[in-house]
Amino acid sequence: MPCFERNRRAAPPAAHHKPLRANPGTILGKRCFVLDLDGTVYLGDRPIKGAVEFIRRAWGTCDFYFLSNNTSRGPAAYIKKLEGMGIPAEAGQLLSPTLPLVAYLRETGIERAYLVGNRDYGAALAEAMPELRLGPEDAQAVILAYDTELTYEKLRISAHLLQKPETVYLATHPDLVCPDPEGPLPDVGSFTALYEKAVGRLPERIFGKPDPAVLGPLPALYPHETMVIAGDRLSTDKKLADNAGIDFILVLSGEAKEEDLRGEERLPWRTVRDLGELAEDGV
Ligand SMILES: [Mg+2]
């Protein structure tokens, strides 16, 4: 029986953000692996073979968390996708901008917001914050997510709301583009450029990587030196690790090339072809 099945955990935690902390082991001195998804674990719908094998082999030894800025889908879609690759991730192992976004909405008393986002993400947000009313009526905030169902109607409503100075303007993450096998596609950072031209505003808060708040309670649960973040993008993944003071593994299986490190103040802890190369270190 493969080790990932032996170590499969029984029931998902009640709350999405409640982290799992089950494995006492370490690999290369690291106990908590926070992995970016696209470009690190898979490329679009194609698993990165070495990375998936490494994760499955190490599943019962270390704790894994999966971190994506992509707010075009909810946690259920990620769980299904990872499960299809033989990685039995649970909701408590998924990190996304939703956690700090909901914390911010609650802290600031925002209960009515207009979401520029997919139906799937609207459902995920409603589940994470049941008291939030999503719609244009009396909206206190506009939340910009990665809306792959964007329509001119949504642009019209949100632009009108953002022309009222009292409307709080929030964005789930800063990425300019989303990787796609046929070439990069406009993501939230490109949408904010559109609103900047149209209504002259930039978001008051941008959640997700590289803001360390996206790590939720993890830095309080693990000693920093036992944590590591792995990803393929310098501007979000590496910057998050640098901002949080956590070691970084650059994987060359996605966006960044090794030469892109020229000019970086802090070099990665490891630079690898893909996560499978860690296995060559005797894992
Ligand atoms: Mg990535």
Boltz pocket constraint, residues with backbone or C-beta under 6 A from the ligand:
constraints:
  - pocket:
      binder: B
      contacts: [[A, 36], [A, 37], [A, 38], [A, 39], [A, 40], [A, 231], [A, 232], [A, 233], [A, 254]]
      max_distance: 6.0
